[in-house]
Amino acid sequence: MTRTYVVTGAASGIGATTVRLLQERGERTIGIDLRGADIDADLSTAEGRTAAVAQAIEASGGVIDGVIACAGISAPKPITMSVNYFGVTEVLEGLLPALRASDAPRAAVVSSMASLQPNSARLVEAALSGDEAATLAVAEDLIAQDPRAGRAAYPSSKRAISRWVRRESITENWAGAGIPLNAVAPGTVITPMTQELLNNPEGLALVDAHVPMPLNYHQPAESIATLLIWLTSVENTHMAGQTIYVDGGADATLRGDDIWSWND
């Protein structure tokens, strides 16, 4: 039976690849992006998210089987928190009624290996509080104190979204409604967003220092899209709250073999 998927960030990168693979499998897709998708919407604003949710529910006929949230940016600015965190959480929450109408609802989001990198605890906690205005104020304050602090926006947004997924996945809204909610954390993916940096020798060296990938090096978008599709397929019945690091071994390289004994 054909399933209906909503994919954010559908016009490029991992999102576009996910849409293509879903369509090749015969699934129906409703893409959302700033431009060039089925639904054009600015997910950096509350108004844009509300409009995107309403249009997606209308286009789906009120039943959505899978939501895959790929939209994201990496600018060293407060807007990164708006897109990467609130642009994910508010869209997912807005689509919950249509997901609950499905016989096998699923949801997955794109986090990042950057969720393991240095970040701002203030920014993360502000985002998790659900107050976007306060989150942007914290980001502005950090940048005012030190312009370089803007670099913390991306890893902070990804740490926050992975924590949100873990927290929300076991609640009545998600697990209680039979909806597996998980995240995928890529390493260095070759997309239009990263290509310019990877083409620069200094940029390449910086990326590889922070994201060492001993298995097969930099990855194509398909390596992430195929897992996102499985996570939102009927086959996934019990995985909940996980951030799965599909990163060529970066996590294992940086954190080592023991990530358990801290809790012994």
C-alpha positions as a Markdown table, in Angstrom:
| # | Residue | x | y | z |
|---|---|---|---|---|
| 1 | Met | 0.0 | 0.0 | 0.0 |
| 2 | Thr | 1.3 | 3.4 | -0.9 |
| 3 | Arg | 2.4 | 5.6 | 2.1 |
| 4 | Thr | 2.2 | 9.4 | 2.2 |
| 5 | Tyr | 5.4 | 11.2 | 3.5 |
| 6 | Val | 6.0 | 14.8 | 4.4 |
| 7 | Val | 9.7 | 15.7 | 3.9 |
| 8 | Thr | 11.1 | 19.1 | 5.0 |
| 9 | Gly | 14.2 | 20.5 | 3.3 |
| 10 | Ala | 12.9 | 18.7 | 0.2 |
| 11 | Ala | 14.5 | 20.9 | -2.4 |
| 12 | Ser | 18.1 | 20.0 | -1.9 |
| 13 | Gly | 20.6 | 17.8 | -0.1 |
| 14 | Ile | 19.4 | 14.9 | 2.0 |
| 15 | Gly | 15.8 | 16.0 | 1.7 |
| 16 | Ala | 15.8 | 15.9 | -2.1 |
| 17 | Thr | 17.5 | 12.6 | -2.1 |
| 18 | Thr | 15.0 | 11.2 | 0.4 |
| 19 | Val | 12.1 | 12.4 | -1.8 |
| 20 | Arg | 13.7 | 10.8 | -4.9 |
| 21 | Leu | 14.2 | 7.5 | -3.2 |
| 22 | Leu | 10.7 | 7.4 | -1.8 |
| 23 | Gln | 9.2 | 8.2 | -5.1 |
| 24 | Glu | 11.3 | 5.5 | -6.8 |
| 25 | Arg | 9.7 | 3.1 | -4.3 |
| 26 | Gly | 6.2 | 4.2 | -5.3 |
| 27 | Glu | 5.5 | 6.3 | -2.2 |
| 28 | Arg | 3.7 | 9.6 | -2.3 |
| 29 | Thr | 5.7 | 12.6 | -1.1 |
| 30 | Ile | 4.8 | 16.2 | 0.0 |
| 31 | Gly | 7.9 | 18.3 | 0.1 |
| 32 | Ile | 8.4 | 21.4 | 2.1 |
| 33 | Asp | 11.2 | 24.0 | 1.6 |
| 34 | Leu | 11.8 | 27.7 | 1.4 |
| 35 | Arg | 11.4 | 27.4 | -2.4 |
| 36 | Gly | 11.3 | 24.8 | -5.1 |
| 37 | Ala | 9.1 | 22.3 | -3.2 |
| 38 | Asp | 5.5 | 21.2 | -3.3 |
| 39 | Ile | 4.9 | 23.6 | -0.4 |
| 40 | Asp | 7.1 | 26.8 | -0.2 |
| 41 | Ala | 7.4 | 27.9 | 3.5 |
| 42 | Asp | 9.8 | 29.7 | 5.7 |
| 43 | Leu | 10.4 | 27.3 | 8.6 |
| 44 | Ser | 12.5 | 30.0 | 10.4 |
| 45 | Thr | 9.2 | 31.7 | 11.5 |
| 46 | Ala | 6.2 | 30.5 | 13.5 |
| 47 | Glu | 3.9 | 31.8 | 10.7 |
| 48 | Gly | 5.8 | 29.8 | 8.1 |
| 49 | Arg | 5.6 | 26.6 | 10.1 |
| 50 | Thr | 1.9 | 27.1 | 10.7 |
| 51 | Ala | 1.3 | 27.6 | 7.0 |
| 52 | Ala | 3.4 | 24.6 | 6.1 |
| 53 | Val | 1.6 | 22.3 | 8.5 |
| 54 | Ala | -1.9 | 23.5 | 7.3 |
| 55 | Gln | -0.9 | 23.0 | 3.6 |
| 56 | Ala | 0.6 | 19.6 | 4.2 |
| 57 | Ile | -2.4 | 18.3 | 6.1 |
| 58 | Glu | -4.7 | 19.6 | 3.3 |
| 59 | Ala | -2.5 | 18.1 | 0.6 |
| 60 | Ser | -2.4 | 14.7 | 2.4 |
| 61 | Gly | -6.2 | 14.6 | 2.9 |
| 62 | Gly | -5.6 | 14.5 | 6.6 |
| 63 | Val | -3.6 | 11.3 | 6.8 |
| 64 | Ile | 0.2 | 11.3 | 6.9 |
| 65 | Asp | 2.1 | 8.0 | 7.3 |
| 66 | Gly | 5.6 | 9.4 | 7.7 |
| 67 | Val | 7.3 | 12.7 | 8.5 |
| 68 | Ile | 11.0 | 13.1 | 7.7 |
| 69 | Ala | 12.5 | 16.5 | 8.9 |
| 70 | Cys | 15.6 | 17.3 | 6.9 |
| 71 | Ala | 15.4 | 21.1 | 6.8 |
| 72 | Gly | 18.4 | 22.8 | 8.4 |
| 73 | Ile | 21.1 | 25.5 | 8.0 |
| 74 | Ser | 24.5 | 26.0 | 9.5 |
| 75 | Ala | 24.8 | 29.8 | 9.6 |
| 76 | Pro | 26.6 | 31.2 | 12.7 |
| 77 | Lys | 23.5 | 33.2 | 13.5 |
| 78 | Pro | 20.5 | 32.9 | 15.8 |
| 79 | Ile | 18.3 | 31.9 | 12.8 |
| 80 | Thr | 20.0 | 28.5 | 12.9 |
| 81 | Met | 18.2 | 27.7 | 16.2 |
| 82 | Ser | 14.9 | 28.7 | 14.6 |
| 83 | Val | 15.2 | 26.5 | 11.6 |
| 84 | Asn | 17.1 | 23.5 | 13.1 |
| 85 | Tyr | 15.1 | 23.3 | 16.3 |
| 86 | Phe | 11.8 | 25.1 | 16.2 |
| 87 | Gly | 11.4 | 24.4 | 12.5 |
| 88 | Val | 11.5 | 20.7 | 13.4 |
| 89 | Thr | 9.7 | 20.5 | 16.6 |
| 90 | Glu | 6.7 | 22.7 | 15.7 |
| 91 | Val | 6.2 | 21.1 | 12.3 |
| 92 | Leu | 6.3 | 17.6 | 13.9 |
| 93 | Glu | 3.9 | 18.6 | 16.6 |
| 94 | Gly | 1.6 | 20.3 | 14.1 |
| 95 | Leu | 1.4 | 17.2 | 12.0 |
| 96 | Leu | 0.6 | 14.9 | 14.9 |
| 97 | Pro | -3.1 | 14.8 | 14.2 |
| 98 | Ala | -2.5 | 13.6 | 10.6 |
| 99 | Leu | 0.1 | 11.1 | 11.8 |
| 100 | Arg | -2.3 | 9.7 | 14.3 |
| 101 | Ala | -4.8 | 9.1 | 11.5 |
| 102 | Ser | -2.4 | 6.6 | 9.9 |
| 103 | Asp | -2.4 | 2.9 | 10.6 |
| 104 | Ala | 1.4 | 2.9 | 10.9 |
| 105 | Pro | 2.7 | 6.5 | 11.6 |
| 106 | Arg | 6.4 | 7.2 | 11.9 |
| 107 | Ala | 8.7 | 10.2 | 12.2 |
| 108 | Ala | 12.4 | 10.8 | 11.9 |
| 109 | Val | 14.6 | 13.9 | 11.9 |
| 110 | Val | 18.1 | 14.8 | 10.8 |
| 111 | Ser | 20.4 | 15.6 | 13.7 |
| 112 | Ser | 24.2 | 15.7 | 13.2 |
| 113 | Met | 27.4 | 14.3 | 14.4 |
| 114 | Ala | 27.9 | 18.0 | 15.6 |
| 115 | Ser | 25.5 | 17.1 | 18.4 |
| 116 | Leu | 28.6 | 15.6 | 20.1 |
| 117 | Gln | 30.7 | 18.8 | 19.5 |
| 118 | Pro | 31.2 | 21.7 | 21.9 |
| 119 | Asn | 28.0 | 23.7 | 22.2 |
| 120 | Ser | 26.3 | 26.3 | 24.4 |
| 121 | Ala | 24.4 | 24.8 | 27.3 |
| 122 | Arg | 22.5 | 28.1 | 27.6 |
| 123 | Leu | 21.3 | 27.8 | 24.1 |
| 124 | Val | 20.4 | 24.1 | 24.4 |
| 125 | Glu | 18.4 | 24.6 | 27.6 |
| 126 | Ala | 16.7 | 27.7 | 26.1 |
| 127 | Ala | 15.6 | 25.7 | 23.1 |
| 128 | Leu | 14.4 | 22.8 | 25.2 |
| 129 | Ser | 12.2 | 25.2 | 27.2 |
| 130 | Gly | 10.2 | 25.8 | 24.1 |
| 131 | Asp | 10.6 | 29.6 | 24.2 |
| 132 | Glu | 11.9 | 30.7 | 20.8 |
| 133 | Ala | 12.1 | 34.3 | 21.7 |
| 134 | Ala | 14.2 | 33.5 | 24.7 |
| 135 | Thr | 16.4 | 31.2 | 22.6 |
| 136 | Leu | 17.1 | 33.9 | 20.1 |
| 137 | Ala | 17.8 | 36.4 | 22.8 |
| 138 | Val | 20.4 | 34.0 | 24.3 |
| 139 | Ala | 22.0 | 33.6 | 20.9 |
| 140 | Glu | 22.2 | 37.3 | 20.3 |
| 141 | Asp | 23.7 | 37.8 | 23.8 |
| 142 | Leu | 26.4 | 35.2 | 23.1 |
| 143 | Ile | 27.3 | 36.8 | 19.8 |
| 144 | Ala | 27.4 | 40.3 | 21.3 |
| 145 | Gln | 29.9 | 39.0 | 23.9 |
| 146 | Asp | 32.0 | 37.2 | 21.2 |
| 147 | Pro | 31.1 | 37.1 | 17.5 |
| 148 | Arg | 32.8 | 33.7 | 17.3 |
| 149 | Ala | 30.1 | 32.3 | 19.6 |
| 150 | Gly | 27.8 | 32.2 | 16.6 |
| 151 | Arg | 29.6 | 29.0 | 15.7 |
| 152 | Ala | 27.9 | 27.3 | 18.6 |
| 153 | Ala | 24.5 | 27.8 | 17.1 |
| 154 | Tyr | 24.7 | 24.7 | 14.8 |
| 155 | Pro | 26.0 | 22.1 | 17.3 |
| 156 | Ser | 23.7 | 23.6 | 20.0 |
| 157 | Ser | 20.7 | 23.2 | 17.7 |
| 158 | Lys | 21.6 | 19.6 | 16.9 |
| 159 | Arg | 22.3 | 18.7 | 20.6 |
| 160 | Ala | 18.9 | 20.2 | 21.4 |
| 161 | Ile | 17.0 | 18.4 | 18.7 |
| 162 | Ser | 18.6 | 15.0 | 19.7 |
| 163 | Arg | 17.6 | 15.6 | 23.3 |
| 164 | Trp | 14.1 | 16.6 | 22.3 |
| 165 | Val | 13.7 | 13.4 | 20.2 |
| 166 | Arg | 14.9 | 11.3 | 23.2 |
| 167 | Arg | 12.6 | 13.1 | 25.6 |
| 168 | Glu | 9.5 | 13.2 | 23.5 |
| 169 | Ser | 9.7 | 9.8 | 21.9 |
| 170 | Ile | 8.5 | 8.0 | 25.1 |
| 171 | Thr | 5.6 | 10.4 | 25.8 |
| 172 | Glu | 1.9 | 9.8 | 25.3 |
| 173 | Asn | 2.0 | 12.0 | 22.2 |
| 174 | Trp | 4.5 | 9.7 | 20.4 |
| 175 | Ala | 5.1 | 6.3 | 22.0 |
| 176 | Gly | 1.6 | 6.4 | 23.4 |
| 177 | Ala | 0.2 | 7.0 | 20.0 |
| 178 | Gly | 2.3 | 4.2 | 18.5 |
| 179 | Ile | 4.6 | 6.6 | 16.6 |
| 180 | Pro | 8.3 | 5.7 | 16.6 |
| 181 | Leu | 10.3 | 9.0 | 16.7 |
| 182 | Asn | 14.1 | 8.9 | 16.1 |
| 183 | Ala | 17.0 | 10.9 | 14.7 |
| 184 | Val | 19.8 | 10.2 | 12.3 |
| 185 | Ala | 23.2 | 12.0 | 12.8 |
| 186 | Pro | 25.3 | 12.2 | 9.7 |
| 187 | Gly | 29.0 | 12.8 | 9.5 |
| 188 | Thr | 30.3 | 14.8 | 6.6 |
| 189 | Val | 27.7 | 14.5 | 3.8 |
| 190 | Ile | 28.5 | 15.7 | 0.3 |
| 191 | Thr | 25.7 | 18.2 | -0.5 |
| 192 | Pro | 25.5 | 21.7 | -2.0 |
| 193 | Met | 25.7 | 23.1 | 1.6 |
| 194 | Thr | 29.1 | 21.4 | 2.2 |
| 195 | Gln | 30.7 | 21.2 | -1.2 |
| 196 | Glu | 32.3 | 24.6 | -1.2 |
| 197 | Leu | 33.9 | 24.0 | 2.2 |
| 198 | Leu | 35.2 | 20.6 | 1.1 |
| 199 | Asn | 36.7 | 22.0 | -2.1 |
| 200 | Asn | 38.8 | 24.3 | 0.0 |
| 201 | Pro | 42.0 | 22.6 | 1.3 |
| 202 | Glu | 41.9 | 24.5 | 4.6 |
| 203 | Gly | 38.2 | 23.9 | 5.0 |
| 204 | Leu | 38.7 | 20.2 | 4.2 |
| 205 | Ala | 41.4 | 19.8 | 6.8 |
| 206 | Leu | 39.2 | 21.6 | 9.4 |
| 207 | Val | 36.2 | 19.3 | 8.7 |
| 208 | Asp | 38.3 | 16.1 | 8.8 |
| 209 | Ala | 39.9 | 17.2 | 12.1 |
| 210 | His | 36.5 | 17.6 | 13.7 |
| 211 | Val | 34.7 | 14.7 | 11.9 |
| 212 | Pro | 37.2 | 11.8 | 11.3 |
| 213 | Met | 35.6 | 9.2 | 9.1 |
| 214 | Pro | 37.7 | 6.0 | 8.8 |
| 215 | Leu | 34.9 | 4.1 | 7.1 |
| 216 | Asn | 34.5 | 5.1 | 3.5 |
| 217 | Tyr | 35.3 | 8.8 | 4.2 |
| 218 | His | 32.7 | 11.5 | 3.2 |
| 219 | Gln | 29.3 | 10.1 | 2.5 |
| 220 | Pro | 26.6 | 10.6 | -0.1 |
| 221 | Ala | 23.2 | 11.8 | 0.9 |
| 222 | Glu | 21.8 | 8.3 | 0.0 |
| 223 | Ser | 23.6 | 6.9 | 3.1 |
| 224 | Ile | 21.3 | 9.0 | 5.3 |
| 225 | Ala | 18.2 | 8.9 | 3.2 |
| 226 | Thr | 18.0 | 5.1 | 3.2 |
| 227 | Leu | 18.1 | 5.0 | 7.0 |
| 228 | Leu | 15.5 | 7.8 | 7.3 |
| 229 | Ile | 13.2 | 5.8 | 5.0 |
| 230 | Trp | 13.6 | 2.6 | 7.1 |
| 231 | Leu | 13.0 | 4.5 | 10.3 |
| 232 | Thr | 9.7 | 5.7 | 8.9 |
| 233 | Ser | 8.7 | 2.4 | 7.3 |
| 234 | Val | 6.3 | -0.1 | 8.7 |
| 235 | Glu | 9.2 | -2.4 | 9.5 |
| 236 | Asn | 10.4 | -0.1 | 12.4 |
| 237 | Thr | 8.1 | -1.0 | 15.2 |
| 238 | His | 10.2 | -0.5 | 18.4 |
| 239 | Met | 13.0 | 1.9 | 17.9 |
| 240 | Ala | 12.3 | 5.0 | 19.9 |
| 241 | Gly | 14.3 | 8.1 | 21.0 |
| 242 | Gln | 17.6 | 7.1 | 19.3 |
| 243 | Thr | 20.1 | 9.3 | 17.5 |
| 244 | Ile | 21.8 | 7.0 | 15.2 |
| 245 | Tyr | 25.3 | 8.1 | 14.2 |
| 246 | Val | 25.7 | 7.3 | 10.5 |
| 247 | Asp | 29.1 | 9.0 | 10.3 |
| 248 | Gly | 31.8 | 6.7 | 8.9 |
| 249 | Gly | 33.0 | 5.9 | 12.4 |
| 250 | Ala | 33.4 | 9.5 | 13.7 |
| 251 | Asp | 31.5 | 8.9 | 16.9 |
| 252 | Ala | 33.5 | 5.8 | 17.7 |
| 253 | Thr | 36.7 | 7.5 | 16.9 |
| 254 | Leu | 36.0 | 10.6 | 19.1 |
| 255 | Arg | 34.2 | 9.0 | 22.0 |
| 256 | Gly | 36.1 | 5.7 | 22.1 |
| 257 | Asp | 34.8 | 2.2 | 22.9 |
| 258 | Asp | 33.3 | 2.9 | 26.3 |
| 259 | Ile | 30.2 | 5.2 | 26.4 |
| 260 | Trp | 28.5 | 3.2 | 29.2 |
| 261 | Ser | 30.6 | 3.2 | 32.3 |
| 262 | Trp | 29.8 | 6.8 | 33.2 |
| 263 | Asn | 26.6 | 5.4 | 34.6 |
| 264 | Asp | 28.1 | 2.5 | 36.5 |
